[in-house]
Amino acid sequence: KHFDSAQCDSAKKNIKDIKINDYVLTDKNRFKKVTDFGFKESSVFLLKAQGILETETTEEHPYLIYRNGKEDYLEVKKCKKGDFLVQNINILEKDIDISNDDLWLLGRYVADGWVDKRNNSIKFAININKKEKFLSKTEKYNVYVSVKKTNVETLCFASKELKEFCLKFGVGAENKEIPNFIIDLPKERLKIFLEGYMDGDGCKTNKNVFKATSVSKKLILSLQQCVLKVYR
């Protein structure tokens, strides 16, 4: 399934935060205005699935399910362990004014970079085997080593513009997430961001499987949206 390609600013909201006159994406893949709210007593189910946060939902709430080679809307009370939830793929392609190297660097920041508020610098812990590649992406910046160990060096540099971009992704591992202006990038540009992220936090477990971990659920879910868009 795909998002409508209409030029609009989209964002995820909790149901409790939706207001009258907001627009929501329907099962027909169109945006419709919210006109009213209703409420009725119903049993509440806890839905657990890969790729989504645990969700409390009423028993009649429909989900698009893939089962035995077919897609169909099923009430949550009729879903079974082993069913697959069908998820939307974002096909918007809205670019931003930033170089490919800086886009890669933003991905690297989300993976394991941090902002040092004491001197307004951006810092990265870089394995010496990856130092040459990292420096090739940051040639326009004055990068210096602040801490040097046997296999890892802490590289840092000051850039007010890049720092402001980094802050949009959150500060602290538990607060990081990928904002919509990154998820909405054209696929080839989004792929560069993903490559920066995986260079910092990813690993290859076998020939065709890559793995990334984070303490931030929001980050993992937004990362999943990027992977779905770039690699289907």
TAKAZI-V709167 format. One record per residue. N is the residue number from 1. PSI is psi as a letter, one per 40 degrees, with the letter a starting at -180 (999 if undefined). OMEGA is omega in radians with two decimals (* if undefined). D_LAST is the distance of its C-alpha to the last C-alpha in Angstrom with 2 decimals. Layout:
<<N/PSI/OMEGA/D_LAST> <N/PSI/OMEGA/D_LAST>>
//
This chain:
<<1/i/-3.07/10.87> <2/i/3.04/11.18> <3/i/2.96/13.89> <4/h/-3.08/16.93> <5/e/3.09/17.10> <6/i/-3.13/20.69> <7/h/-3.11/21.77> <8/i/3.08/22.48> <9/h/-3.08/22.46> <10/i/3.10/20.33> <11/i/3.07/20.68> <12/i/3.09/20.56> <13/i/2.93/24.05> <14/i/-3.12/25.88> <15/d/-3.11/27.51> <16/e/-3.11/30.90> <17/e/3.13/30.24> <18/h/-3.10/29.38> <19/i/3.04/32.37> <20/h/-3.09/33.84> <21/e/2.93/32.64> <22/i/3.06/29.21> <23/h/3.12/26.31> <24/i/-3.13/23.68> <25/h/-3.07/20.54> <26/i/3.11/21.58> <27/e/3.07/20.09> <28/e/3.10/20.63> <29/f/3.08/18.20> <30/i/3.08/21.31> <31/h/3.14/23.13> <32/i/-3.11/26.54> <33/h/3.06/29.46> <34/h/-3.09/30.73> <35/d/-3.08/34.35> <36/i/3.07/35.59> <37/i/3.08/35.05> <38/i/-3.14/36.28> <39/h/3.02/37.04> <40/i/3.13/38.16> <41/h/-3.14/38.86> <42/i/3.04/36.22> <43/i/-3.12/35.23> <44/h/3.12/32.52> <45/i/3.03/29.78> <46/h/-3.09/27.86> <47/h/3.09/24.22> <48/h/3.13/22.43> <49/i/3.08/18.81> <50/h/3.03/16.19> <51/e/3.06/14.36> <52/i/3.01/17.20> <53/i/3.05/20.77> <54/h/-3.00/23.52> <55/h/2.98/24.36> <56/h/-3.07/27.78> <57/i/3.11/27.68> <58/i/-3.00/30.27> <59/d/-3.12/30.47> <60/e/-3.06/29.90> <61/h/-3.09/26.76> <62/i/3.02/24.09> <63/i/3.07/20.52> <64/h/-2.99/17.93> <65/i/3.01/17.81> <66/h/-3.10/16.26> <67/h/3.10/19.20> <68/f/3.06/20.44> <69/e/-3.11/17.91> <70/i/3.04/18.56> <71/h/3.10/17.48> <72/i/3.06/20.46> <73/h/3.13/21.83> <74/i/2.99/24.03> <75/i/-3.03/26.48> <76/d/-3.14/25.71> <77/e/3.13/28.96> <78/e/3.12/27.69> <79/i/-3.10/24.47> <80/i/3.01/24.77> <81/h/-3.09/23.71> <82/e/3.01/20.92> <83/i/3.09/19.31> <84/h/3.02/15.67> <85/h/3.08/15.07> <86/h/-3.10/12.59> <87/i/3.10/11.07> <88/i/3.00/10.62> <89/h/-3.13/7.97> <90/h/3.13/10.31> <91/e/3.05/10.72> <92/i/3.11/14.09> <93/g/-3.13/15.06> <94/h/-3.06/18.34> <95/i/3.09/19.64> <96/i/-3.08/22.37> <97/g/3.13/25.41> <98/i/-3.07/24.73> <99/i/3.10/24.61> <100/d/3.13/21.81> <101/d/3.11/24.05> <102/d/3.08/24.61> <103/d/3.06/20.92> <104/d/-3.11/20.51> <105/d/3.07/23.64> <106/d/3.06/22.42> <107/d/3.11/19.50> <108/d/3.11/22.29> <109/d/-3.12/24.45> <110/d/-3.11/22.01> <111/d/-3.04/21.79> <112/e/3.10/25.54> <113/i/3.08/27.54> <114/i/3.13/30.28> <115/h/3.07/32.80> <116/h/-3.05/36.46> <117/e/-3.11/38.37> <118/d/-3.14/41.68> <119/e/3.09/41.22> <120/f/3.14/38.12> <121/i/3.05/36.25> <122/h/-3.04/32.64> <123/i/3.12/32.56> <124/h/3.00/30.32> <125/h/-2.99/31.23> <126/h/2.99/30.31> <127/h/-3.06/30.78> <128/d/3.10/33.14> <129/e/-3.14/30.86> <130/e/-3.05/28.30> <131/d/-3.10/31.03> <132/d/3.12/31.17> <133/d/3.14/27.49> <134/d/-3.11/27.85> <135/d/3.12/31.02> <136/d/3.13/29.50> <137/e/-3.03/27.14> <138/f/-3.05/30.12> <139/d/-3.07/32.83> <140/e/-3.13/33.85> <141/i/3.06/34.65> <142/g/-3.07/37.68> <143/h/3.11/36.21> <144/i/-3.12/38.68> <145/h/3.13/38.90> <146/d/3.10/40.19> <147/h/-3.13/40.01> <148/h/3.08/40.13> <149/a/-3.03/39.80> <150/d/-3.06/39.66> <151/e/-3.07/35.92> <152/h/3.04/34.57> <153/i/3.03/35.65> <154/h/3.13/35.15> <155/h/-3.13/34.46> <156/i/3.09/35.04> <157/i/-3.12/35.52> <158/h/3.05/36.47> <159/h/-3.09/34.64> <160/d/-3.11/35.24> <161/d/-3.12/32.45> <162/d/3.11/29.79> <163/d/3.13/31.25> <164/d/3.07/30.87> <165/d/-3.10/27.15> <166/d/-3.11/26.85> <167/d/3.12/28.71> <168/e/-3.13/26.06> <169/e/3.13/23.78> <170/i/3.12/26.61> <171/h/-3.07/29.39> <172/h/-3.04/29.60> <173/d/-3.07/26.92> <174/e/-3.07/27.10> <175/e/-3.05/26.68> <176/i/3.03/23.72> <177/i/-3.13/20.61> <178/h/-3.07/18.18> <179/i/-3.07/19.57> <180/d/-3.08/18.02> <181/e/3.02/19.18> <182/d/3.14/16.81> <183/d/-3.12/13.70> <184/e/-3.13/14.77> <185/i/2.96/14.98> <186/i/-2.99/13.70> <187/d/-3.09/10.55> <188/d/3.10/12.95> <189/d/3.10/15.25> <190/d/3.11/12.93> <191/d/3.11/12.01> <192/d/3.07/15.80> <193/d/3.13/16.22> <194/d/3.13/13.85> <195/d/3.07/15.87> <196/d/3.13/19.00> <197/d/-3.08/18.08> <198/d/3.09/17.25> <199/d/-3.13/20.46> <200/d/-3.00/22.40> <201/e/-3.06/21.08> <202/i/3.03/18.63> <203/i/3.14/19.73> <204/h/-3.07/18.64> <205/d/2.99/19.82> <206/a/-2.99/19.48> <207/d/-3.01/18.07> <208/e/-3.08/14.37> <209/h/3.08/14.46> <210/i/-3.05/14.70> <211/i/3.04/16.43> <212/i/-3.13/17.46> <213/i/3.11/20.16> <214/i/3.03/21.85> <215/e/-3.14/24.70> <216/h/3.10/23.02> <217/d/3.13/20.97> <218/d/3.13/20.08> <219/d/-3.12/18.71> <220/d/-3.13/16.51> <221/d/3.11/15.15> <222/d/3.05/14.56> <223/d/3.12/13.03> <224/d/3.11/10.49> <225/d/3.10/9.74> <226/d/-3.13/9.41> <227/d/3.12/7.07> <228/d/-3.09/4.64> <229/d/-3.04/5.62> <230/d/-3.00/5.99> <231/e/-3.14/3.83> <232/999/*/0.00>>
//
